[in-house]
Amino acid sequence: MTLCASSLSPTRYWAHGPSFLFHEMERASSAADPLEFPLPLIEKAVLEKISVTDHRTRLATPIKPVIIHQYCPKRRLLNDEDRAYLLHKKIAKTAYGSVYVCIVLRKQEVNEGKTTQWETTEELVAIKISSLERIRAARGKSMEDPIKEASALQFVGNYHSNILGCREVLQTDGYLMVVMDYCRKGNMYTRLLGSSSKSSTKATKKKPGEALARVWFQQLLQCLVHLENKGICHGDICLENLLIDDDSHALHLIDFGTALRIPYVDQRDDGGVVDASEGSVRRLIRNKGRNGKLTYLAPELVDKMDEFDGFAVDLWSAGIILFIMLVGKAPFAVASTSDYRFNEISKGRLSNIINRSDLKISPEACNLLQNMLWRKPDKRLNLSQVLMHPWVSGCSKPPPYPHYHPTEGESHRAVDKSRGEKSEADKRRRYLSPQGSSS
């Protein structure tokens, strides 16, 4: 029998300490603009066409484009090795340029140190190359900004195992280049929906099953934990921005082009704004335009509400992704009252949709999806509660919050089981007691 949680208590939100209700966050202070990211650390580079030595054959390769660092006294002082990158293959197009797979080169001294040459290595990186001319032309017109993305990537850091941060940011006379680790496998969109699919609402035959979906979803939640600790809203969590490795089942979150830095209430200054490292209660963000793909947008963004909770909209997108992983297609085309399936889920009838579609997912998964996809943010689970959910944790016991409501049949089964256990315990006690033993 499918679990249903149609009448739930208000969701309690957690932010660096005590819990507080969603409407309490609204009362704590007025909505604010997102904070600016610190300026990125950008190093100079040049793009040259040169010949390099193949480290395997020791032969010179044909002349190819190579990105080379310019002389940097600070890097020399830190005894950092000179590096260069050989452009190997274009793997994607972006609004401002392209993404290339590049081979990391190392400098070798020859002729007793009188000359140097570059030699290939086994190491690969991905470099996102954006035209500075296009960036300047789109400044103020687009929500996506490669310079802001570079700032966000450096702010997030490159040490989380499930977030593809940047190694360094380079700039030539005409291009901005973000150097990232290279993930050899494709994105989750291709894995689940196939490269020929045009819409995530189209059913797929590549459902991973609940066990693998749980592994991926747990990794996505760890990404959100890291972002919440940093005070960042990703803003564009979708299948296309999740890279996966079928061999290790590792998941990596990419593309911070629309990321926002969450403002927090400054307790020392009424009306002041601080970041996550100093604040305890986050503010709502003023909505200055829709960012992200329509299928994954939370209702408050689709409805163009004046303010929204940055963490809540990211978690909504994660719920849509989980639905696609388990069911094989998106729950609805858009989170709007014009969509019948969205209205059904908003009324707590997600289990009816699952049953009518003759789909088989566990009761715990159905309960989790319902509680992540309520229309109103104050009814949805927050990240802490999602992490404690039985389906996510693999625990059969209900979590310590009021959102997990078993159906009447399950309650009766639980009572019957408890009575049965008591009856067996009574029998054992009577058998072992002196009064019940035979002489």
C-alpha positions as CSV (number, residue, x, y, z in Angstrom):
1,M,0.0,0.0,0.0
2,T,1.3,3.4,-0.9
3,L,2.1,5.9,1.8
4,C,0.2,9.2,1.6
5,A,0.9,12.4,3.4
6,S,-1.8,14.7,2.4
7,S,-2.2,16.5,5.7
8,L,1.1,17.5,7.0
9,S,2.4,20.0,9.7
10,P,4.3,23.0,8.6
11,T,7.8,22.3,7.5
12,R,10.6,23.5,9.8
13,Y,13.7,25.0,8.2
14,W,17.2,24.7,9.6
15,A,20.0,27.2,9.0
16,H,23.2,27.0,11.1
17,G,21.4,26.3,14.4
18,P,17.9,26.3,15.7
19,S,14.9,25.5,13.4
20,F,12.4,28.1,12.4
21,L,9.2,28.1,10.4
22,F,9.1,29.3,6.8
23,H,6.8,32.2,7.7
24,E,9.2,33.1,10.5
25,M,11.9,33.6,7.9
26,E,9.6,35.9,6.1
27,R,9.0,37.9,9.4
28,A,12.7,37.9,10.4
29,S,13.5,40.6,7.9
30,S,12.5,41.9,4.4
31,A,13.8,40.1,1.3
32,A,17.2,41.2,0.0
33,D,19.2,41.1,-3.2
34,P,21.7,38.2,-3.4
35,L,25.2,39.0,-2.2
36,E,28.0,39.5,-4.6
37,F,30.6,36.9,-5.0
38,P,34.2,37.9,-4.4
39,L,36.1,38.8,-7.5
40,P,37.7,35.8,-9.1
41,L,41.5,35.3,-9.1
42,I,42.4,35.4,-12.7
43,E,45.9,34.7,-14.1
44,K,47.2,35.8,-17.5
45,A,47.8,33.3,-20.3
46,V,48.5,33.3,-24.0
47,L,47.1,31.1,-26.8
48,E,49.9,30.0,-29.1
49,K,50.3,27.4,-31.9
50,I,53.3,25.3,-31.1
51,S,54.6,21.8,-31.4
52,V,54.8,19.6,-28.3
53,T,56.6,16.3,-27.5
54,D,54.5,13.2,-27.1
55,H,55.7,11.6,-23.8
56,R,55.1,8.1,-25.1
57,T,56.8,8.2,-28.5
58,R,59.1,11.1,-27.8
59,L,58.1,12.5,-31.2
60,A,57.0,16.0,-31.9
61,T,53.3,16.4,-32.6
62,P,51.9,18.7,-35.4
63,I,51.5,22.3,-34.4
64,K,48.4,22.8,-32.3
65,P,46.8,25.5,-30.2
66,V,48.2,25.5,-26.7
67,I,47.2,27.7,-23.7
68,I,50.3,28.8,-21.8
69,H,50.6,30.7,-18.6
70,Q,52.4,34.0,-18.8
71,Y,55.2,34.6,-16.3
72,C,53.7,35.1,-12.8
73,P,56.1,36.1,-10.0
74,K,53.7,35.0,-7.3
75,R,53.5,31.5,-8.8
76,R,57.3,31.4,-9.1
77,L,57.6,32.4,-5.4
78,L,55.2,29.6,-4.4
79,N,57.5,27.2,-6.4
80,D,54.4,26.2,-8.6
81,E,55.2,24.4,-11.8
82,D,54.6,26.0,-15.1
83,R,51.7,24.5,-16.9
84,A,50.2,24.6,-20.3
85,Y,47.2,22.9,-21.9
86,L,46.9,21.4,-25.3
87,L,43.5,21.8,-26.9
88,H,42.4,18.3,-27.8
89,K,38.7,18.1,-28.6
90,K,35.6,20.3,-28.4
91,I,32.9,18.5,-26.4
92,A,30.2,21.1,-25.9
93,K,29.0,24.6,-27.0
94,T,28.0,27.3,-24.6
95,A,26.3,30.6,-24.9
96,Y,29.6,32.4,-24.8
97,G,32.0,29.8,-26.4
98,S,32.9,26.2,-26.1
99,V,34.1,23.5,-23.7
100,Y,37.3,21.6,-24.7
101,V,39.0,18.5,-23.4
102,C,42.7,19.5,-23.0
103,I,45.9,17.6,-22.3
104,V,48.0,18.9,-19.4
105,L,51.5,19.7,-20.5
106,R,54.7,20.0,-18.5
107,K,57.8,22.0,-19.3
108,Q,61.0,20.1,-20.0
109,E,64.5,21.7,-20.3
110,V,66.7,20.5,-23.1
111,N,70.2,21.4,-24.4
112,E,71.5,21.7,-20.8
113,G,68.8,24.1,-19.8
114,K,69.3,26.5,-22.7
115,T,65.9,25.8,-24.3
116,T,62.6,24.5,-23.1
117,Q,59.9,22.5,-24.7
118,W,56.4,21.2,-23.7
119,E,55.7,17.6,-23.2
120,T,52.3,15.8,-22.9
121,T,51.1,13.9,-19.8
122,E,48.3,11.4,-19.1
123,E,46.3,14.1,-17.3
124,L,43.2,15.6,-18.9
125,V,41.2,18.7,-17.9
126,A,38.1,20.4,-19.2
127,I,38.4,24.1,-20.1
128,K,35.4,26.3,-20.6
129,I,36.4,29.0,-23.0
130,S,34.2,32.1,-23.2
131,S,34.5,35.1,-25.5
132,L,35.1,38.3,-23.6
133,E,33.4,40.2,-26.4
134,R,30.2,38.2,-25.9
135,I,30.4,38.6,-22.1
136,R,30.6,42.4,-22.5
137,A,27.7,42.4,-25.0
138,A,25.5,40.3,-22.7
139,R,26.3,42.1,-19.4
140,G,23.1,43.2,-17.7
141,K,21.0,41.3,-20.2
142,S,21.5,37.7,-19.2
143,M,21.2,35.9,-15.9
144,E,24.2,33.8,-16.8
145,D,27.6,35.4,-16.5
146,P,30.9,33.5,-17.0
147,I,32.8,35.9,-14.8
148,K,30.3,35.4,-12.0
149,E,30.5,31.7,-12.6
150,A,34.2,31.8,-12.1
151,S,33.8,33.7,-8.9
152,A,31.2,31.2,-7.7
153,L,33.3,28.2,-8.6
154,Q,36.3,29.6,-6.7
155,F,34.0,30.4,-3.7
156,V,32.6,26.9,-3.7
157,G,36.0,25.4,-3.8
158,N,37.5,22.4,-5.6
159,Y,37.6,20.0,-2.7
160,H,34.1,18.4,-2.6
161,S,34.1,15.0,-4.3
162,N,30.7,15.6,-5.9
163,I,31.1,19.2,-7.1
164,L,33.2,20.0,-10.2
165,G,35.0,23.1,-9.1
166,C,37.7,24.9,-11.0
167,R,41.5,24.5,-10.7
168,E,42.2,28.0,-12.0
169,V,40.9,30.8,-14.1
170,L,42.9,32.2,-17.0
171,Q,42.5,35.1,-19.4
172,T,44.0,35.9,-22.7
173,D,43.4,39.0,-24.8
174,G,40.1,37.8,-26.0
175,Y,39.0,34.9,-23.9
176,L,38.2,33.9,-20.3
177,M,39.1,30.2,-19.5
178,V,37.9,28.2,-16.6
179,V,40.1,25.1,-16.0
180,M,38.2,22.2,-14.4
181,D,38.7,18.5,-13.7
182,Y,37.6,16.3,-16.6
183,C,34.8,13.8,-16.1
184,R,35.0,11.1,-18.7
185,K,31.4,10.0,-18.6
186,G,28.3,11.9,-19.9
187,N,25.5,13.7,-18.1
188,M,22.5,12.2,-16.5
189,Y,20.2,13.6,-19.2
190,T,21.9,11.4,-21.8
191,R,22.0,8.5,-19.4
192,L,18.3,8.5,-18.5
193,L,16.5,10.1,-21.5
194,G,18.9,9.5,-24.3
195,S,20.5,12.0,-26.6
196,S,17.6,12.0,-29.0
197,S,15.0,13.0,-26.5
198,K,13.7,16.6,-26.7
199,S,11.8,16.8,-23.4
200,S,12.3,15.4,-20.0
201,T,8.5,14.7,-19.9
202,K,9.1,11.9,-22.4
203,A,9.3,8.4,-20.8
204,T,12.6,6.6,-20.8
205,K,13.5,2.9,-20.8
206,K,16.7,3.5,-18.9
207,K,15.4,3.8,-15.3
208,P,18.3,3.0,-12.9
209,G,16.2,1.3,-10.3
210,E,15.7,2.5,-6.7
211,A,19.1,1.2,-5.4
212,L,21.2,3.1,-7.9
213,A,18.8,6.1,-7.8
214,R,19.4,6.3,-4.0
215,V,23.1,6.3,-4.5
216,W,22.9,9.2,-7.0
217,F,20.4,11.1,-4.9
218,Q,22.4,10.8,-1.8
219,Q,25.4,12.3,-3.6
220,L,23.2,15.1,-4.9
221,L,22.0,15.8,-1.4
222,Q,25.7,16.0,-0.2
223,C,26.2,18.7,-2.9
224,L,23.3,20.7,-1.5
225,V,24.7,20.3,2.0
226,H,28.0,21.8,0.9
227,L,26.2,24.6,-0.9
228,E,24.0,25.4,2.1
229,N,27.1,25.5,4.3
230,K,28.6,28.0,1.9
231,G,25.4,30.0,1.6
232,I,24.9,29.4,-2.1
233,C,21.9,28.7,-4.3
234,H,22.9,26.8,-7.5
235,G,19.8,28.0,-9.4
236,D,20.0,25.5,-12.3
237,I,20.0,21.9,-10.9
238,C,18.9,19.7,-13.8
239,L,19.8,16.4,-15.5
240,E,22.1,18.2,-17.9
241,N,24.2,19.6,-15.1
242,L,24.8,16.3,-13.4
243,L,27.8,14.3,-14.7
244,I,27.8,10.6,-13.8
245,D,30.3,7.7,-14.1
246,D,28.6,4.4,-14.8
247,D,31.7,2.5,-13.5
248,S,32.0,4.1,-10.0
249,H,28.4,5.6,-9.9
250,A,30.0,8.9,-8.9
251,L,27.9,12.0,-9.5
252,H,29.3,15.5,-10.1
253,L,27.4,18.8,-10.1
254,I,28.5,21.4,-12.6
255,D,27.6,24.8,-14.1
256,F,27.4,27.6,-11.6
257,G,26.6,30.3,-14.2
258,T,23.3,31.3,-12.4
259,A,24.4,30.7,-8.8
260,L,23.3,33.1,-6.1
261,R,24.9,34.0,-2.8
262,I,22.3,33.8,0.0
263,P,21.8,36.9,2.2
264,Y,21.5,36.4,5.9
265,V,20.1,38.6,8.7
266,D,22.7,40.7,10.5
267,Q,21.6,40.4,14.2
268,R,23.9,43.3,15.2
269,D,22.5,45.7,12.6
270,D,18.7,45.8,12.1
271,G,18.3,45.7,8.3
272,G,21.9,44.7,7.7
273,V,22.9,41.8,5.5
274,V,25.7,39.3,6.1
275,D,26.8,36.0,4.6
276,A,26.4,32.4,5.9
277,S,29.6,32.5,7.9
278,E,28.2,35.3,10.1
279,G,24.4,35.0,10.0
280,S,22.0,32.4,11.5
281,V,18.8,33.2,9.8
282,R,18.7,33.5,6.0
283,R,16.7,36.1,4.1
284,L,14.4,35.5,1.2
285,I,15.8,36.6,-2.1
286,R,14.2,39.3,-4.3
287,N,13.2,37.7,-7.6
288,K,14.9,39.5,-10.4
289,G,14.1,37.1,-13.2
290,R,13.7,33.4,-13.9
291,N,16.8,31.3,-14.1
292,G,17.0,27.6,-14.7
293,K,15.1,25.2,-17.0
294,L,11.3,25.4,-16.8
295,T,10.7,21.7,-16.0
296,Y,12.8,22.0,-12.8
297,L,11.6,25.5,-11.6
298,A,9.8,25.7,-8.3
299,P,6.2,27.0,-8.4
300,E,7.2,30.3,-6.7
301,L,9.6,31.0,-9.6
302,V,7.1,30.0,-12.3
303,D,4.5,32.2,-10.7
304,K,7.1,35.1,-10.6
305,M,6.6,35.7,-6.9
306,D,8.5,38.8,-5.6
307,E,10.7,36.7,-3.2
308,F,11.8,33.1,-2.8
309,D,14.0,30.9,-0.6
310,G,17.2,30.0,-2.5
311,F,17.7,26.7,-0.7
312,A,14.0,25.6,-1.2
313,V,14.1,26.1,-5.0
314,D,17.3,24.0,-5.3
315,L,15.7,21.2,-3.2
316,W,12.6,21.4,-5.4
317,S,14.8,20.8,-8.5
318,A,16.3,17.8,-6.7
319,G,12.9,16.4,-6.1
320,I,12.1,16.6,-9.9
321,I,15.3,14.8,-10.7
322,L,14.5,12.1,-8.2
323,F,11.1,11.6,-9.8
324,I,12.7,11.3,-13.2
325,M,15.2,8.7,-11.9
326,L,12.4,6.6,-10.4
327,V,9.6,7.0,-12.8
328,G,11.4,7.6,-16.1
329,K,9.9,11.0,-16.9
330,A,9.2,14.4,-15.3
331,P,6.1,14.6,-13.0
332,F,4.8,17.6,-15.1
333,A,5.9,19.9,-17.8
334,V,5.7,23.0,-15.6
335,A,4.8,23.7,-12.0
336,S,1.7,25.7,-12.8
337,T,-2.0,25.4,-12.1
338,S,-2.5,25.0,-15.8
339,D,-0.9,21.6,-15.5
340,Y,-3.3,18.8,-14.4
341,R,-0.6,16.6,-13.0
342,F,0.9,19.4,-11.0
343,N,-2.5,20.2,-9.5
344,E,-3.0,16.6,-8.5
345,I,0.4,16.5,-6.7
346,S,-0.4,19.8,-5.0
347,K,-3.5,18.2,-3.5
348,G,-1.4,15.3,-2.1
349,R,-2.4,12.8,-4.9
350,L,1.0,11.9,-6.2
351,S,0.3,8.2,-5.2
352,N,-2.8,8.3,-7.4
353,I,-0.7,9.4,-10.4
354,I,1.8,6.6,-9.8
355,N,-0.9,4.0,-9.4
356,R,-2.8,5.1,-12.5
357,S,0.4,5.0,-14.6
358,D,1.0,1.4,-13.4
359,L,4.4,2.3,-12.1
360,K,6.1,0.5,-9.4
361,I,8.0,2.5,-6.8
362,S,8.3,1.8,-3.1
363,P,5.9,3.5,-0.6
364,E,8.8,5.3,1.1
365,A,9.9,6.8,-2.3
366,C,6.4,7.9,-3.0
367,N,6.1,9.5,0.4
368,L,9.4,11.3,-0.1
369,L,8.4,12.7,-3.5
370,Q,5.1,13.9,-2.3
371,N,6.7,15.8,0.6
372,M,9.3,17.4,-1.6
373,L,6.8,18.5,-4.3
374,W,4.1,20.4,-2.4
375,R,3.2,23.7,-4.1
376,K,3.7,25.8,-0.9
377,P,7.3,26.0,0.4
378,D,6.2,25.8,4.0
379,K,4.8,22.3,3.4
380,R,7.9,20.8,1.8
381,L,10.7,19.0,3.6
382,N,13.9,20.9,4.1
383,L,17.3,19.4,3.4
384,S,17.8,18.1,7.0
385,Q,14.5,16.3,6.9
386,V,15.1,14.8,3.4
387,L,18.4,13.4,4.6
388,M,16.6,11.7,7.5
389,H,13.8,10.3,5.4
390,P,13.6,6.4,5.5
391,W,14.1,6.1,1.7
392,V,17.2,8.2,1.7
393,S,18.8,6.8,4.9
394,G,17.7,3.3,4.2
395,C,16.2,3.1,7.7
396,S,12.8,1.4,8.1
397,K,11.8,3.6,11.1
398,P,10.0,6.9,10.5
399,P,12.1,10.0,10.9
400,P,11.7,12.3,14.0
401,Y,9.4,14.8,12.3
402,P,5.7,14.9,11.7
403,H,5.8,14.6,7.9
404,Y,5.9,10.8,7.7
405,H,2.3,9.6,8.1
406,P,1.6,5.9,7.5
407,T,-1.7,5.0,6.0
408,E,-4.5,3.5,8.1
409,G,-3.7,0.0,6.9
410,E,0.0,0.4,7.8
411,S,-1.0,1.7,11.2
412,H,-3.1,-1.4,11.8
413,R,-0.3,-3.7,10.7
414,A,2.1,-1.9,13.1
415,V,-0.4,-2.3,16.0
416,D,-0.9,-6.0,15.1
417,K,2.8,-6.6,15.0
418,S,3.4,-4.8,18.3
419,R,0.6,-7.0,19.9
420,G,2.2,-10.1,18.4
421,E,5.6,-9.2,19.8
422,K,4.1,-8.6,23.3
423,S,2.2,-11.9,23.2
424,E,5.4,-13.8,22.3
425,A,7.3,-11.9,25.1
426,D,4.6,-12.9,27.6
427,K,4.9,-16.5,26.6
428,R,8.6,-16.5,27.0
429,R,8.3,-14.8,30.4
430,R,5.7,-17.4,31.6
431,Y,7.9,-20.2,30.4
432,L,11.0,-18.9,32.1
433,S,9.4,-17.8,35.4
434,P,9.5,-20.1,38.5
435,Q,5.7,-20.2,38.6
436,G,5.5,-21.4,35.0
437,S,8.3,-24.0,35.2
438,S,7.5,-27.6,35.8
439,S,9.2,-29.4,38.7
